[in-house]
């Protein structure tokens, strides 16, 4: 593989490939001209409908498996050139089941790295999370910002990062660690313990129900559209100079939850339902803002979708889903970390 050469003629494995970011990545890889995309997903959070376009392409193969299944991973990695590892359980899940969260996110990553090493994979992109940082101590946050995760999820993703870097240093497995900040867009989760603030707020607003804001709403996030996140991951995998590095991936724009809700309400219209404020959410990061200097230096990557445009697109997407807004609302749990 070589700088700016892309991934053409590669066989690529995407774990968690039926999920939100993973399915967009699969679409992007097919558009980039890869030879084959193998998707591994256990469909706990992923959806087959997310792969509708990809499954129409004969280059796509879906394997239903858990990344902790060693025999299944050995088989699926046979002949694979590049791995994008996205399979994980999320932040809210870690609040009610920290042990399983650790098992998938940390132990599962270690097992997959070992299998990839044995298989002779030529590139392993470990997709981590800005949650490894915890709350920003200084901004903007570069790759050397202290890592003090607030949750077991953040801790488990940090452990996965450490295992990935160790495989580069000890075994020379060509690893890249990517840290996406807050990704949003079509196929994002509104339901259950995977539900995120933007899709949950859009669904509630479409039903004329108030947005739920935890605490004072002055928490900030760095939101980037999923199309940009997928494009950034492909750019990193195609960059020889990124091997061995940990790279932040975000928009460089800081948005409060209060301002986010205002933007969603503007996109939905006057019957959106106002705001309901609840107690602080446990383990909630207070502030995030990326320093993406390294990403831009390595790849020249810059995000293309403005938050306002992405929100408007996503409101349309949710309004035109097969389920009614009321049906989607029934799957939303206000305190989705409690079991």
C-alpha positions in Angstrom: 0.0 0.0 0.0 1.3 3.5 -0.6 0.4 7.1 0.1 -2.7 8.4 -1.6 -2.9 5.1 -3.5 -6.3 4.2 -2.0 -7.4 0.7 -1.3 -8.2 -0.5 -4.8 -7.8 -4.3 -5.2 -7.7 -4.9 -1.5 -9.9 -7.4 0.4 -11.2 -5.4 3.4 -12.8 -6.6 6.7 -15.1 -4.2 8.6 -16.1 -5.4 12.0 -19.3 -3.8 13.2 -20.0 -3.1 9.5 -23.8 -3.2 9.8 -23.7 -0.5 12.4 -24.1 3.3 12.0 -20.5 4.3 11.0 -19.5 0.9 9.8 -22.2 0.7 7.2 -21.3 4.1 5.8 -17.7 2.9 5.7 -18.7 -0.2 3.8 -20.5 2.0 1.2 -17.4 4.2 0.9 -15.0 1.3 0.5 -17.1 -0.1 -2.3 -17.2 3.3 -4.0 -13.4 3.4 -3.6 -13.0 0.3 -5.7 -12.0 -2.4 -3.3 -12.0 -6.0 -4.4 -14.1 -7.3 -1.6 -15.7 -6.1 1.6 -16.3 -8.6 4.4 -18.7 -7.4 7.1 -18.6 -9.0 10.5 -21.5 -8.1 12.8 -23.5 -10.0 15.5 -26.5 -7.7 14.9 -26.9 -6.7 18.5 -26.8 -3.0 17.4 -26.2 -3.3 13.7 -29.1 -3.6 11.2 -29.2 -5.5 7.9 -31.2 -2.6 6.4 -28.1 -0.4 6.9 -26.3 -2.6 4.3 -29.1 -2.5 1.7 -27.0 -0.8 -0.9 -23.9 -2.8 -0.2 -25.7 -6.1 -0.3 -26.7 -5.3 -3.9 -23.0 -5.4 -4.8 -21.5 -8.9 -5.3 -18.3 -7.7 -3.7 -20.0 -7.6 -0.3 -20.0 -10.6 2.1 -21.7 -10.6 5.5 -20.6 -12.9 8.3 -22.8 -13.1 11.4 -20.4 -13.6 14.2 -19.0 -12.2 17.5 -15.5 -10.8 17.4 -14.7 -12.9 20.5 -15.3 -16.1 18.5 -11.7 -17.0 17.7 -12.5 -19.7 15.1 -14.9 -17.4 13.2 -12.3 -14.6 13.2 -9.6 -16.9 11.9 -11.8 -18.0 9.0 -13.0 -14.5 8.1 -9.5 -13.0 8.1 -8.2 -15.5 5.6 -7.0 -13.4 2.6 -7.8 -10.1 4.2 -5.5 -7.1 3.4 -7.0 -4.4 5.6 -9.1 -4.5 8.8 -11.3 -1.6 10.0 -12.3 -2.5 13.6 -15.4 -0.8 14.7 -17.3 -3.5 16.5 -18.1 -2.4 20.1 -20.7 -1.8 22.7 -21.4 1.9 23.6 -21.3 4.4 26.4 -24.7 3.9 27.9 -24.3 0.1 27.7 -21.2 0.4 29.8 -23.2 2.1 32.6 -25.5 -0.9 33.1 -23.2 -3.8 32.0 -19.6 -2.7 32.4 -18.2 -6.3 32.4 -19.7 -7.2 29.0 -18.6 -3.8 27.7 -15.1 -4.5 28.7 -15.3 -8.0 27.3 -16.3 -6.8 23.8 -14.4 -3.6 23.5 -11.1 -4.5 25.2 -10.8 -8.3 25.2 -12.5 -8.6 21.8 -10.0 -6.1 20.3 -7.0 -8.0 21.7 -8.3 -11.3 20.3 -8.9 -9.7 16.9 -5.4 -8.1 16.8 -3.9 -11.5 17.5 -5.9 -13.1 14.8 -5.0 -10.3 12.3 -1.3 -10.8 13.2 -1.5 -14.5 12.5 -3.4 -13.8 9.2 -0.7 -11.4 8.0 -3.0 -8.4 7.6 -1.2 -5.5 5.9 -3.2 -2.7 7.7 -5.3 -2.7 10.9 -7.3 0.5 11.6 -8.5 0.4 15.2 -11.5 2.8 15.4 -11.5 4.2 19.0 -13.4 7.2 20.4 -12.9 10.7 21.8 -14.4 9.2 25.0 -10.9 8.0 25.9 -10.1 11.6 26.8 -12.9 12.2 29.3 -13.6 15.9 29.7 -11.3 18.3 28.0 -8.6 19.8 30.3 -7.3 22.0 27.6 -8.7 22.8 24.2 -8.4 22.1 21.4 -7.5 18.5 22.2 -4.6 17.0 20.3 -3.5 13.4 20.4 -1.3 14.0 23.5 -4.1 15.4 25.6 -4.4 13.3 28.8 -6.6 10.3 28.7 -8.9 10.2 31.7 -12.1 8.4 30.6 -15.3 9.0 32.5 -16.9 5.6 31.8 -16.0 1.9 31.5 -16.7 2.4 27.7 -14.0 5.1 27.5 -11.7 2.9 29.6 -12.3 -0.2 27.4 -11.7 1.8 24.2 -8.5 3.1 25.7 -7.4 -0.4 26.5 -8.2 -1.4 22.9 -6.0 1.5 21.7 -3.2 0.4 24.0 -3.4 -3.2 22.7 -3.3 -1.9 19.1 -0.3 0.3 19.7 1.5 -2.6 21.5 0.9 -4.8 18.4 2.7 -2.2 16.3 5.6 -1.8 18.7 6.1 -5.4 19.7 5.0 -7.4 16.6 5.2 -4.7 13.8 1.5 -5.2 12.9 0.8 -2.1 10.7 -1.7 -0.5 13.0 -3.4 2.9 12.9 -5.5 4.2 15.8 -8.3 6.6 14.8 -10.2 8.6 17.4 -13.5 9.9 15.9 -15.2 12.6 18.0 -19.0 12.8 17.8 -20.4 11.4 14.6 -24.0 11.9 13.4 -26.1 11.3 10.3 -28.4 8.8 8.6 -28.6 5.3 10.3 -27.7 6.8 13.6 -29.2 5.1 16.7 -32.2 6.5 18.4 -33.3 3.3 20.2 -32.3 1.6 23.4 -28.9 2.1 25.1 -27.4 2.9 21.7 -29.5 6.0 21.3 -27.6 9.3 20.8 -28.6 12.9 21.4 -29.2 14.0 17.8 -31.4 11.2 16.6 -33.3 11.0 19.9 -34.0 14.7 19.8 -35.1 14.6 16.2 -37.6 11.8 16.8 -39.0 13.5 19.9 -39.3 16.8 18.0 -41.1 15.1 15.0 -43.6 13.9 17.6 -44.1 17.3 19.1 -42.4 16.1 22.3 -39.8 18.1 24.2 -36.1 17.5 23.8 -34.5 15.9 26.8 -31.5 17.9 28.0 -29.5 16.5 30.9 -28.0 19.0 33.3 -27.6 22.6 32.1 -27.1 21.8 28.5 -23.8 23.7 28.3 -21.9 20.4 27.7 -20.1 20.7 24.4 -19.3 18.2 21.6 -17.4 18.2 18.3 -19.9 16.9 15.8 -18.9 15.5 12.4 -21.2 14.0 9.7 -20.9 10.3 9.2 -19.9 10.7 5.5 -16.9 12.8 6.6 -16.0 10.2 9.3 -16.1 7.4 6.8 -14.1 9.4 4.3 -11.5 10.2 7.0 -11.1 6.6 8.0 -10.5 5.5 4.4 -7.9 8.4 4.0 -6.1 7.2 7.1 -6.0 3.5 5.9 -4.6 4.7 2.6 -1.8 6.7 4.3 1.5 4.9 4.8 2.8 7.7 7.1 -0.1 7.1 9.5 1.0 3.6 10.4 1.9 3.4 14.1 0.2 6.7 14.9 -2.9 7.7 16.9 -5.0 10.3 15.0 -7.9 12.4 16.1 -10.8 12.8 13.6 -13.3 15.6 14.2 -14.7 18.8 12.8 -12.9 21.4 15.0 -16.2 23.1 15.8 -17.6 23.1 19.4 -21.3 23.0 19.9 -23.3 23.1 23.2 -26.2 20.7 23.6 -28.5 23.8 24.1 -27.4 25.1 20.7 -27.7 21.7 19.1 -31.3 21.4 20.3 -32.0 24.9 18.9 -30.6 23.8 15.5 -32.8 20.7 15.5 -35.9 22.6 16.5 -35.3 25.1 13.7 -35.0 22.3 11.2 -38.1 20.5 12.4 -40.3 23.5 12.6 -42.6 25.3 15.1 -44.4 22.3 16.5 -41.2 20.7 17.9 -42.2 20.6 21.6 -39.7 22.7 23.6 -37.2 21.4 26.1 -37.4 19.2 29.3 -34.4 19.4 31.6 -33.4 16.4 33.7 -30.7 15.6 36.2 -27.1 15.3 35.1 -26.3 12.0 33.3 -23.7 9.8 35.0 -20.3 9.8 33.3 -21.2 12.6 31.0 -18.2 14.3 29.4 -18.4 18.1 29.9 -16.4 19.4 26.9 -14.9 18.1 23.7 -13.1 20.0 20.9 -10.7 18.3 18.5 -7.3 19.5 17.3 -7.1 17.8 13.9 -3.7 19.1 12.9 -2.2 15.7 12.6 -5.0 14.4 10.5 -4.8 17.3 8.1 -1.0 17.0 7.9 -1.0 13.3 7.2 -3.9 13.2 4.7 -5.0 16.7 3.8 -8.5 15.7 5.1 -11.1 18.3 5.9 -14.7 17.8 6.7 -17.2 18.9 4.1 -20.7 18.8 5.7 -21.8 21.8 7.8 -23.7 20.9 11.0 -26.7 22.9 9.9 -26.9 21.1 6.6 -26.3 17.7 8.2 -29.1 18.3 10.7 -31.5 19.3 8.0 -30.7 16.2 6.0 -31.1 14.0 9.1 -34.5 15.5 10.0 -35.7 14.6 6.4 -34.2 11.1 6.7 -36.1 10.4 10.0 -39.3 12.0 8.7 -39.2 9.6 5.7 -38.3 6.3 7.4 -40.8 3.4 7.0 -41.7 3.6 10.7 -43.7 6.6 11.9 -42.1 9.0 14.3 -44.5 7.7 16.9 -43.3 4.1 16.4 -39.7 5.3 16.7 -40.6 7.3 19.8 -41.8 4.1 21.5 -38.3 2.6 21.2 -36.6 5.6 23.0 -35.7 5.3 26.6 -35.3 8.7 28.4 -32.7 7.3 30.8 -31.2 4.8 28.5 -28.3 3.8 30.8 -30.6 2.2 33.4 -31.5 -1.5 33.4 
